[in-house]
Amino acid sequence: MLAHVTTFTIDGLSSRRITVEVDLRRGLPAFTIVGRGDAAVRESRERVQTALVNAGFDFPQRRITVNLAPAHLRKVGPGFDLATACGVLVASGQLPPAALEHWAVFAELSLGGELRHCRGVLSVAEGARAAGIAGLIVPRECAREAALVEGLEVAGVTRLQEVAAILRGMPRPELPPPAAGPPPDADDPDLGDVRGHTGPIRAVTIAAAGAHNILLSGPPGTGKTMLARRAISILPPLTRDEAIAVTRIHSIAGRHVSDELVRQRPFRAPHHSISPAGLVGGGSLPQPGEATLAHHGILFLDELSEFSRSALEALRQPLEDGAVAIVRGQHTVTFPTRFQLVASTNPCPCGMAGDDRCRCSEADVARHRRKLSGPLLDRMDMLVNMPRPKAEDLERSVGTRSQEVRGAVLAARERQAHRLAGTGLRTNAELTPRLVRELVRADGSAIALLRNSYAQGQLSARGHGRILRVARTIADLDGCARVREHHVREALGLREEQVLEGAVAA
């Protein structure tokens, strides 16, 4: 007898429908799985057979052939266990043939017949709804994640016997109650901890308001990392669409085990020893990198000059396009990379450039600066110097609180959302050159100032557009409908502070 069961496999950040065909015939007992499965798929034979027996079902002593169609698509992971077990039960007559017409299944099986969590449940649920399938059976711990997809009936179960009961027509169990969220942490990073850096805090506020890239430079111990890690505290909350996108990414990467949407914007801070594939994605089976895990959030690169040049150069295209395409074996997977880059660096190997204490030679400084290419620095919207704060500033009781700054950032984001309605964009940093021309209205004096800076060779053509975007964000923070001269002047000041003098020309 031949049985058909619907399941899904993860392909990049989306899911692909897989039909598990199970055929039982007379002959010497054998259990074969075909269809380009990896080691986890091939090993499912032992898991499925043992789980069925331990769950009280009969395992047919016949020749069993399982085909995972379409055969050209590579199948990865243990998520096919439940579909294979259900197919064996239907093909052996232990479940009615029509039982799986309206259900898709997705889970790993333990040897005792319990259902285990698999990566990418949210993406599988979205694929089931897109395929027109009425319901999806998943492990109970994943049920609320799958139920985030509207218009899909989700059954969360714990054991194989419960799956059989649902397929025989029994009512599906209610979804588990939502898990209690973690209590608010009084030690959450706050801008009030940063003292003596009014200018850099203003720059980080502008960067957060428009999702602009920013590079902080200064001697060791001045607060670069401290300020960068607090930038996340002034960003607006995720919208529902953004939260679903972030949850899907982290679920597929195996970093989201909760039953609710991700509510906080991602903040990723990889170590400087990371490889290009780890930063932008890759591998023999393409997996998302840190740039994708930071989608709709912040990618913080501390000690930027210590990262390998190849890793930093790999970031150039994702920064520009908001996506990265990974090609492996004539198969292309595209990962989103719409993140805000926040980076910090020392101006020289010892970090004391410009100070009498600096003992770095010109060759040392030149070698240090060459690690950061001109094209990469040209993609930074702001280059901000952070000198040592004064002693009296350190003695202040508290600085500007994140909550105060966040209100101004939210107001600026609302103005951007109103202006960009219908474009599919949300922030000024995402403006295309055409939209910059159409939407960034500037006074004549502002245009003249920008033209003069470009004529003097202080800006590239890309930098010209980035100055306009930053100036538009400054105007949004000020509540101005038009970009004025002082907005452009402030944007130029944030970019003309060459924190790595001569690096752009390197």
C-alpha positions in Angstrom: 0.0 0.0 0.0 1.2 3.5 -0.8 0.7 6.4 1.6 1.4 10.2 1.1 2.2 12.6 4.0 2.9 16.3 3.7 5.8 17.9 5.6 8.3 20.7 4.9 12.0 21.3 4.7 13.9 24.5 5.4 15.5 26.2 2.4 17.4 29.3 3.5 14.8 31.3 5.4 11.8 29.8 3.7 10.2 26.3 3.7 9.6 24.0 0.8 6.8 21.4 0.7 7.9 17.8 0.8 5.7 14.8 0.1 6.8 11.7 2.0 5.8 8.6 0.0 5.8 5.4 1.9 5.4 2.1 0.1 5.0 -1.4 1.8 5.5 -4.5 -0.2 6.1 -8.2 0.4 9.6 -9.4 0.6 12.5 -9.6 3.0 12.1 -6.9 5.7 14.0 -3.7 4.8 13.7 0.0 5.5 15.0 2.3 2.8 14.8 6.1 2.6 15.6 7.8 -0.7 15.4 11.4 -1.9 18.7 13.2 -1.1 18.5 13.1 2.7 21.4 13.9 4.9 22.8 11.8 7.7 20.0 12.9 10.1 17.4 11.8 7.6 19.0 8.4 6.9 19.3 7.8 10.7 15.6 8.4 11.1 15.0 4.7 10.1 16.2 3.6 13.6 14.3 6.4 15.4 11.1 5.8 13.6 11.1 2.0 14.0 11.9 2.1 17.7 9.5 5.0 18.4 6.6 3.1 16.7 7.3 -0.1 18.7 7.7 1.8 22.1 4.5 3.8 21.4 2.5 0.6 21.1 2.2 0.4 17.3 3.0 -2.6 15.1 6.1 -2.1 12.9 5.4 -4.0 9.6 8.0 -6.7 8.8 7.9 -5.9 5.1 9.9 -4.1 2.5 9.4 -0.4 3.3 10.5 2.3 0.8 10.3 5.9 1.8 10.7 8.6 -0.9 11.1 12.3 -0.1 9.8 14.2 -3.1 10.9 16.3 -4.9 14.0 14.2 -5.2 16.3 17.0 -6.5 16.0 19.1 -3.3 18.4 18.2 -0.6 16.7 17.3 2.7 18.3 18.2 6.0 17.5 17.6 9.6 15.3 15.3 11.7 12.0 17.0 11.0 10.9 14.2 8.7 10.7 11.7 11.5 7.0 12.2 12.3 6.0 12.3 8.6 7.8 9.0 8.0 6.2 7.4 11.0 2.7 8.5 10.0 3.3 7.2 6.5 4.2 3.8 7.8 1.1 3.7 10.0 -1.2 4.7 7.1 0.5 2.3 4.7 0.2 -0.6 7.2 -3.5 0.1 7.8 -3.1 1.3 11.4 -4.5 4.8 10.4 -7.2 5.6 7.9 -5.8 6.6 4.4 -7.7 9.9 4.4 -6.3 10.9 7.8 -3.5 13.1 6.5 -5.4 14.9 3.7 -5.9 18.0 5.7 -2.8 17.9 7.9 0.9 18.5 7.6 3.3 17.2 10.2 6.7 18.4 11.3 8.7 17.0 14.3 11.6 14.8 15.4 10.8 11.6 17.3 12.5 10.3 20.4 13.0 6.5 20.8 10.1 6.5 23.2 7.7 8.1 20.8 7.8 11.7 22.1 7.8 14.6 19.7 10.9 16.9 19.9 11.4 20.5 18.8 12.8 21.2 15.4 14.3 24.4 14.0 12.2 26.7 11.7 8.6 25.9 12.9 7.4 29.4 12.1 8.7 29.1 8.5 7.1 25.7 8.2 3.7 27.1 9.4 4.0 29.9 6.9 4.7 27.4 4.2 1.7 25.2 5.2 -0.6 28.2 5.0 0.8 29.2 1.6 0.3 25.6 0.4 -3.4 25.7 1.3 -3.1 23.1 4.1 -5.7 23.4 6.8 -3.7 22.2 9.8 -0.2 21.5 11.1 0.8 19.0 13.8 4.0 20.0 15.7 5.5 19.4 19.1 3.6 21.1 21.9 6.5 23.3 22.8 6.4 24.7 19.3 2.6 25.1 19.0 2.4 28.8 20.0 5.2 29.7 17.6 3.3 28.0 14.7 0.1 29.6 15.8 1.6 33.0 15.1 0.6 32.3 11.5 -3.0 33.3 11.1 -5.5 31.1 9.3 -3.8 27.8 10.2 -5.1 25.2 12.6 -2.3 24.1 14.8 -2.2 21.0 17.0 0.5 20.8 19.6 1.1 17.3 20.9 3.7 15.5 23.0 3.5 11.9 21.9 3.0 9.8 18.8 -0.2 8.3 20.3 -1.8 11.8 20.4 -0.9 12.3 16.8 -2.7 9.1 15.9 -5.8 10.2 17.9 -6.0 13.5 16.0 -5.7 11.7 12.7 -8.5 9.4 13.7 -10.8 12.3 14.2 -10.4 13.2 17.9 -10.4 16.9 18.8 -7.1 18.6 18.8 -5.8 19.7 22.2 -5.9 23.4 23.2 -2.8 25.5 22.7 -0.5 25.7 25.8 -0.8 28.9 27.8 1.7 31.6 27.0 4.9 31.4 29.0 5.5 34.2 31.5 7.8 36.8 30.2 11.1 37.5 32.0 10.8 40.2 34.7 12.2 43.6 33.7 15.9 43.9 34.5 16.9 46.9 36.5 20.4 46.5 35.1 19.4 47.0 31.4 21.9 49.2 29.6 20.9 52.9 29.8 22.5 56.0 28.3 22.4 57.6 31.7 25.5 55.5 32.5 27.6 57.4 29.9 29.2 60.5 31.2 31.0 63.4 29.5 30.1 62.5 25.9 27.4 64.9 24.9 28.5 65.0 21.3 28.8 61.2 20.8 25.4 60.7 22.5 23.9 63.2 20.0 25.5 61.3 17.2 24.2 57.9 18.4 20.7 59.5 18.8 20.8 60.6 15.1 22.0 57.2 14.1 19.2 55.5 15.9 16.6 57.9 14.6 17.5 57.2 10.9 19.2 53.7 11.3 22.5 55.1 10.1 25.8 53.4 10.3 28.3 54.9 12.8 31.9 54.4 13.7 33.2 55.5 17.1 37.0 56.1 17.5 39.0 57.1 20.5 41.6 55.9 23.1 41.0 52.8 25.1 38.7 53.2 28.1 36.8 56.3 26.9 33.4 54.6 26.6 33.1 53.6 23.0 31.9 50.1 23.7 29.7 51.3 26.6 28.0 53.8 24.4 27.6 51.4 21.5 25.9 48.7 23.7 23.4 51.3 24.9 22.3 52.3 21.4 19.8 49.4 21.4 18.0 51.0 24.4 16.8 54.0 22.3 15.6 52.1 19.3 11.8 51.8 18.7 10.1 48.5 19.4 9.7 46.0 16.5 6.6 46.2 14.4 4.6 42.9 14.1 6.0 42.3 10.6 9.5 43.0 11.8 9.0 40.7 14.8 7.8 37.9 12.6 10.8 38.3 10.3 13.3 38.3 13.2 11.5 35.3 14.9 11.7 33.3 11.7 15.4 34.0 11.3 16.3 33.1 14.9 14.0 30.0 14.8 15.8 28.7 11.7 19.2 29.4 13.2 18.2 27.5 16.4 18.5 30.6 18.6 14.8 31.0 19.4 13.2 28.4 21.6 10.4 30.6 23.1 6.8 30.2 22.1 6.3 33.9 21.5 7.5 36.5 19.0 10.9 38.1 19.5 10.0 41.5 21.0 13.5 43.1 21.3 15.5 44.3 18.4 18.6 42.0 17.9 22.0 43.2 19.1 24.8 41.0 17.7 28.4 41.6 18.8 30.6 38.9 17.2 34.2 38.4 18.2 36.8 39.9 15.8 38.1 36.3 15.0 34.9 35.6 13.0 35.2 34.3 9.5 33.6 35.9 6.4 31.0 33.1 6.3 30.2 33.5 10.0 29.7 37.2 9.4 27.6 37.3 6.3 26.4 33.7 6.0 27.6 30.6 4.1 28.7 27.0 4.6 28.2 23.9 2.5 24.5 24.2 3.5 24.0 28.0 3.6 23.2 29.3 7.0 22.5 32.9 8.1 25.5 34.8 9.5 25.7 37.5 12.1 24.6 40.1 9.6 21.3 38.3 9.1 20.9 37.5 12.8 21.1 41.3 13.3 18.3 42.0 10.8 16.1 44.9 12.0 18.6 45.4 14.8 22.2 46.4 15.5 25.4 44.7 14.4 28.2 45.9 16.7 31.8 45.3 15.6 34.0 46.2 18.5 37.7 46.8 17.7 36.9 47.0 14.0 40.5 47.1 12.9 41.1 43.7 14.5 38.6 42.0 12.2 40.1 40.2 9.2 40.1 42.4 6.0 38.3 39.6 4.1 35.4 39.6 6.7 35.0 43.3 6.6 35.1 43.5 2.8 32.4 40.8 2.7 30.1 43.3 4.6 30.3 45.9 1.8 27.6 44.4 -0.4 25.2 43.5 2.4 25.5 47.0 3.8 24.6 48.5 0.5 21.8 46.1 -0.7 20.2 45.0 2.6 20.5 41.4 1.5 23.2 38.8 0.7 23.0 36.0 -1.9 24.9 32.8 -1.1 25.5 30.4 -4.0 26.3 26.8 -3.4 26.2 24.1 -6.1 24.0 26.1 -8.5 21.6 26.8 -5.7 21.1 30.4 -4.5 19.9 31.4 -1.0 19.2 35.0 -0.2 19.4 36.2 3.4 18.1 39.7 4.5 20.7 42.0 6.1 18.9 45.2 6.9 20.8 46.0 10.0 22.4 49.2 11.6 26.2 48.9 11.8 27.8 50.3 14.9 31.5 49.9 15.2 34.3 51.1 17.4 38.1 51.3 16.8 41.3 52.8 18.2 43.0 55.4 16.1 46.3 53.5 16.2 47.7 50.2 17.6 48.2 51.7 21.1 45.1 53.8 20.9 46.9 57.1 21.9 47.3 58.7 18.5 47.8 62.5 18.8 48.9 62.1 22.4 52.5 62.4 23.7 52.1 58.9 25.2 51.7 57.4 21.7 54.8 55.4 20.7 53.5 54.0 17.4 55.7 54.6 14.4 54.3 56.0 11.2 54.5 52.5 9.7 52.5 51.1 12.6 49.8 53.7 12.2 49.7 53.2 8.4 49.4 49.5 8.8 46.6 50.0 11.3 44.7 52.3 9.0 45.0 50.0 6.0 43.0 47.4 7.7 39.9 49.5 7.1 39.4 50.1 3.4 38.1 53.3 1.9 35.0 51.7 0.4 34.0 50.3 3.8 34.5 53.6 5.6 32.6 55.4 2.8 29.6 53.3 3.8 29.7 54.7 7.3 27.3 57.6 7.7 29.1 59.1 10.7 32.7 59.0 11.9 32.7 60.2 15.6 35.7 60.9 17.8 35.4 60.1 21.5 38.1 61.8 23.5 38.8 61.2 27.2 36.0 62.7 29.3 36.8 65.4 31.8 37.1 64.4 35.5 34.2 66.6 36.6 32.0 64.9 34.0 32.7 61.5 35.5 31.6 62.7 38.9 28.1 63.7 37.7 25.4 61.6 39.3 23.5 60.7 36.1 23.5 61.5 32.4 20.8 61.6 29.8 18.4 58.7 30.3 17.5 56.4 27.4 13.8 56.9 28.0 14.2 60.6 27.3 16.2 60.1 24.1 13.9 57.3 22.9 10.9 59.6 22.8 12.7 61.9 20.3 13.8 58.9 18.3 10.2 57.5 18.2 8.9 60.9 17.0 11.5 61.1 14.2 10.7 57.5 13.1 7.0 58.4 12.9 7.8 61.3 10.6 9.9 59.1 8.4 7.1 56.4 8.4 4.6 59.1 7.3 6.9 60.4 4.5 7.8 56.9 3.3 4.3 55.5 3.3 3.7 53.3 0.2 7.4 52.9 -0.6 8.0 49.7 1.6 10.8 51.6 3.4 10.9 52.7 7.1 14.0 54.8 7.7 16.0 57.5 6.0 19.0 55.1 5.8 17.1 53.0 3.3 16.3 55.8 0.9 17.3 55.0 -2.7 19.0 57.7 -4.8 15.7 58.4 -6.6 13.8 58.8 -3.3 16.5 61.1 -1.9 15.9 63.4 -4.9 12.1 63.2 -4.5 11.7 63.3 -0.7 14.6 65.1 0.8 13.6 68.8 0.3 16.5 71.1 1.1 16.9 74.9 1.2 19.1 76.6 -1.4 21.7 77.4 1.2 21.8 73.8 2.4 22.3 72.6 -1.2 25.0 75.2 -1.8 26.9 74.1 1.3 26.8 70.4 0.3 27.8 71.3 -3.3 30.8 73.2 -2.0 31.9 70.3 0.2 31.6 67.9 -2.7 33.6 70.3 -5.0 36.4 70.4 -2.5 36.7 66.6 -2.7 35.6 66.0 0.9 32.8 63.6 -0.2 32.4 60.8 -2.7 29.2 60.6 -4.7 28.0 57.9 -2.2 29.0 60.2 0.6 27.0 63.1 -0.9 23.8 61.0 -0.7 24.6 59.8 2.8 25.0 63.4 4.0 21.6 64.2 2.7 20.1 61.2 4.4 21.7 62.1 7.8 20.7 65.7 7.4 17.1 64.6 6.7 17.2 62.6 10.0 18.5 65.6 11.9 15.6 67.7 10.5 13.2 65.0 11.6 14.6 65.1 15.1 14.1 68.9 15.0 10.6 68.6 13.6 11.4 70.5 10.4 9.7 69.7 7.1 12.7 70.9 5.1 16.4 70.3 5.4 18.1 73.6 6.3 21.8 74.7 6.2 22.5 74.0 9.9 21.2 70.4 9.4 23.7 69.8 6.5 26.4 71.5 8.5 25.9 69.2 11.5 25.8 66.1 9.2 29.1 67.2 7.5 30.6 67.8 10.9 29.8 64.2 11.9 31.4 62.9 8.8 34.3 65.3 8.4 35.7 64.4 11.8 38.2 62.1 10.1 38.7 59.7 13.0 41.1 57.7 10.8 42.7 60.5 8.9 43.9 59.2 5.6 42.2 55.8 5.9 39.7 56.6 3.1 42.5 57.3 0.8 44.3 54.1 1.7 
